[in-house]
Amino acid sequence: MDKFKRGDQIKYDPGHCEPEYGFVTENSKFGTFCRFWSNFQAGQLRTIANSESCNVRDIKKYGSDIPQVIINAWLKHLGYED
């Protein structure tokens, strides 16, 4: 069973740079893939082009101020199906 599921809000802290905040888009044999929030535009993603593979050891579940309905809307907009 995967530690994270699609839509989980996360804090990614690899230790060599500032932590990033976002949400999980998928798990695969290649890793856990996440999208991250822009540091410059509230409620916007850092990139629309792709999710980023993250080491699961560097990810923690995080309860942000962003409502889950916003995350779900982004997932739908990006074409993720449940």
Backbone as JSON, one array per atom type, in Angstrom:
{
  "sequence": "MDKFKRGDQIKYDPGHCEPEYGFVTENSKFGTFCRFWSNFQAGQLRTIANSESCNVRDIKKYGSDIPQVIINAWLKHLGYED",
  "N": [[0.84, -1.19, 0.0], [0.49, 2.23, -0.81], [2.11, 5.05, 0.67], [1.17, 7.61, 0.29], [-1.64, 9.22, -1.26], [-3.32, 10.21, -4.3], [-3.89, 13.64, -4.39], [-3.28, 14.16, -1.75], [-2.11, 16.63, 0.44], [1.09, 18.03, 0.71], [4.37, 18.52, 2.2], [7.46, 19.04, 0.91], [10.69, 18.35, 1.64], [13.79, 18.18, 0.89], [16.14, 18.77, 2.17], [18.39, 20.09, 1.14], [17.6, 22.47, 0.15], [15.09, 25.1, 0.29], [11.97, 24.12, 1.78], [9.18, 22.83, -0.12], [5.75, 23.18, -1.05], [2.83, 21.36, -1.84], [0.94, 18.98, -3.71], [0.17, 15.47, -4.05], [0.25, 13.74, -7.12], [0.46, 11.21, -8.26], [1.45, 7.76, -7.62], [4.01, 5.52, -8.45], [6.06, 2.79, -9.68], [8.29, 4.2, -10.13], [8.41, 6.28, -8.37], [7.05, 8.83, -6.16], [4.94, 11.24, -7.39], [4.57, 14.75, -7.64], [2.93, 17.96, -7.56], [3.75, 21.39, -7.27], [3.14, 24.4, -5.44], [3.19, 27.74, -6.67], [5.57, 30.18, -5.69], [5.08, 32.75, -6.15], [2.53, 33.36, -7.08], [-0.4, 33.1, -5.51], [-2.27, 30.14, -5.04], [-1.72, 29.17, -7.54], [-0.01, 26.87, -9.7], [3.46, 25.93, -9.72], [4.47, 24.86, -12.07], [2.76, 23.9, -14.99], [3.32, 22.03, -16.81], [4.31, 19.45, -16.01], [4.36, 16.81, -13.49], [6.53, 16.29, -10.65], [9.03, 13.97, -9.78], [9.54, 12.72, -6.56], [11.5, 11.89, -3.72], [10.17, 9.63, -1.52], [10.91, 9.62, 1.14], [11.41, 12.24, 1.71], [9.03, 13.53, 1.85], [6.25, 14.78, 3.57], [3.0, 14.53, 4.96], [0.87, 17.35, 4.93], [-1.11, 19.79, 6.33], [-2.49, 22.31, 4.76], [-3.59, 25.75, 4.23], [-5.03, 25.71, 1.97], [-8.02, 24.82, 0.54], [-9.27, 21.47, 0.12], [-10.95, 21.17, -2.04], [-9.94, 22.89, -3.96], [-7.54, 21.65, -4.64], [-8.6, 19.3, -5.73], [-9.94, 20.41, -7.94], [-7.76, 21.33, -9.44], [-6.53, 18.86, -10.0], [-8.49, 17.71, -11.65], [-8.53, 19.58, -13.76], [-5.97, 19.16, -14.76], [-6.22, 16.68, -15.82], [-6.24, 14.28, -14.39], [-7.62, 11.24, -13.45], [-9.77, 9.54, -11.18]],
  "CA": [[0.0, 0.0, 0.0], [1.25, 3.47, -0.91], [2.07, 5.94, 1.83], [0.43, 8.79, -0.1], [-2.61, 9.01, -2.33], [-3.54, 11.38, -5.14], [-4.6, 14.73, -3.73], [-2.73, 14.46, -0.43], [-1.31, 17.85, 0.52], [2.41, 17.62, 1.21], [5.54, 19.38, 2.34], [8.62, 18.33, 0.37], [11.89, 18.95, 2.22], [14.93, 17.31, 0.62], [17.24, 19.13, 3.06], [19.44, 20.91, 0.52], [17.0, 23.73, -0.3], [13.88, 25.44, 1.04], [10.85, 23.2, 1.57], [8.15, 23.21, -1.08], [4.43, 22.71, -0.66], [2.03, 21.0, -3.0], [0.08, 17.81, -3.54], [0.56, 14.25, -4.76], [-0.54, 13.43, -8.3], [0.41, 9.76, -8.44], [2.53, 6.88, -7.16], [4.35, 4.46, -9.4], [7.31, 2.11, -9.33], [9.37, 5.16, -10.32], [8.42, 7.24, -7.29], [5.85, 9.61, -5.87], [4.96, 12.44, -8.23], [3.89, 15.85, -6.97], [2.87, 19.31, -8.13], [4.08, 22.35, -6.23], [2.55, 25.74, -5.54], [4.05, 28.87, -7.03], [5.95, 31.09, -4.61], [4.81, 34.11, -6.61], [1.1, 33.55, -7.33], [-1.18, 32.25, -4.6], [-3.24, 29.24, -5.66], [-1.27, 28.74, -8.86], [1.06, 25.88, -9.68], [4.78, 26.36, -10.19], [4.52, 24.47, -13.47], [1.61, 23.15, -15.49], [3.83, 21.06, -17.77], [4.52, 18.09, -15.52], [4.59, 16.53, -12.07], [7.94, 16.04, -10.37], [9.31, 12.79, -8.96], [10.12, 13.09, -5.26], [11.83, 10.78, -2.83], [9.11, 9.52, -0.51], [11.51, 9.92, 2.46], [11.47, 13.69, 1.89], [7.67, 14.05, 1.79], [5.41, 14.64, 4.77], [1.64, 15.08, 4.81], [0.85, 18.71, 5.45], [-2.43, 20.42, 6.26], [-2.31, 23.72, 4.4], [-4.79, 26.59, 4.23], [-5.69, 25.56, 0.69], [-9.09, 23.82, 0.66], [-9.13, 20.28, -0.71], [-11.72, 21.36, -3.27], [-9.03, 23.54, -4.91], [-6.64, 20.57, -5.1], [-9.4, 18.43, -6.61], [-10.17, 21.13, -9.18], [-6.5, 21.29, -10.21], [-6.35, 17.5, -10.52], [-9.42, 17.53, -12.76], [-8.03, 20.43, -14.84], [-4.75, 18.56, -15.31], [-6.57, 15.43, -16.5], [-6.1, 13.1, -13.56], [-8.87, 10.54, -13.19], [-9.73, 8.62, -10.04]],
  "C": [[0.88, 1.24, 0.0], [1.06, 4.34, 0.33], [1.2, 7.17, 1.55], [-0.57, 8.42, -1.19], [-2.79, 10.32, -3.09], [-4.37, 12.41, -4.37], [-4.1, 15.04, -2.33], [-1.89, 15.73, -0.5], [-0.01, 17.52, 1.25], [3.36, 18.8, 1.39], [6.72, 18.54, 1.88], [9.87, 19.05, 0.87], [13.08, 18.01, 2.03], [16.17, 17.65, 1.44], [18.3, 20.01, 2.46], [18.9, 22.23, -0.04], [15.76, 23.99, 0.55], [12.78, 24.41, 0.79], [9.87, 23.75, 0.54], [6.85, 22.55, -0.66], [3.63, 22.42, -1.91], [1.13, 19.83, -2.69], [0.55, 16.67, -4.44], [-0.36, 14.07, -5.97], [-0.6, 11.94, -8.58], [1.62, 9.06, -7.81], [2.77, 5.84, -8.24], [5.63, 3.78, -8.93], [8.51, 3.04, -9.46], [9.42, 6.22, -9.23], [7.05, 7.85, -7.04], [5.98, 10.92, -6.63], [4.07, 13.51, -7.62], [3.87, 17.09, -7.86], [3.1, 20.27, -6.97], [3.48, 23.71, -6.52], [3.61, 26.76, -5.91], [4.36, 29.69, -5.78], [5.55, 32.53, -4.92], [3.34, 34.41, -6.84], [0.31, 32.57, -6.47], [-2.21, 31.43, -5.38], [-2.88, 28.76, -7.04], [-0.14, 27.73, -8.72], [2.36, 26.47, -10.22], [4.96, 26.03, -11.66], [3.26, 23.68, -13.82], [2.09, 21.96, -16.32], [3.91, 19.63, -17.25], [4.6, 18.03, -14.01], [6.07, 16.23, -11.89], [8.09, 14.83, -9.45], [10.03, 13.22, -7.69], [10.42, 11.83, -4.46], [10.82, 10.75, -1.69], [9.64, 9.82, 0.9], [11.51, 11.42, 2.77], [10.08, 14.34, 1.9], [6.95, 13.77, 3.11], [4.02, 15.17, 4.43], [1.6, 16.42, 5.53], [-0.55, 19.29, 5.28], [-2.28, 21.9, 5.99], [-3.64, 24.46, 4.51], [-5.57, 26.45, 2.92], [-6.76, 24.47, 0.81], [-8.9, 22.66, -0.31], [-9.88, 20.41, -2.03], [-10.87, 22.04, -4.35], [-8.07, 22.5, -5.49], [-7.38, 19.69, -6.1], [-9.69, 19.1, -7.95], [-8.92, 21.14, -10.06], [-6.28, 19.9, -10.8], [-7.25, 17.26, -11.73], [-8.93, 18.34, -13.97], [-6.81, 19.82, -15.53], [-4.99, 17.19, -15.93], [-6.38, 14.17, -15.7], [-7.48, 12.52, -13.25], [-8.71, 9.67, -11.96], [-10.31, 7.28, -10.41]]
}
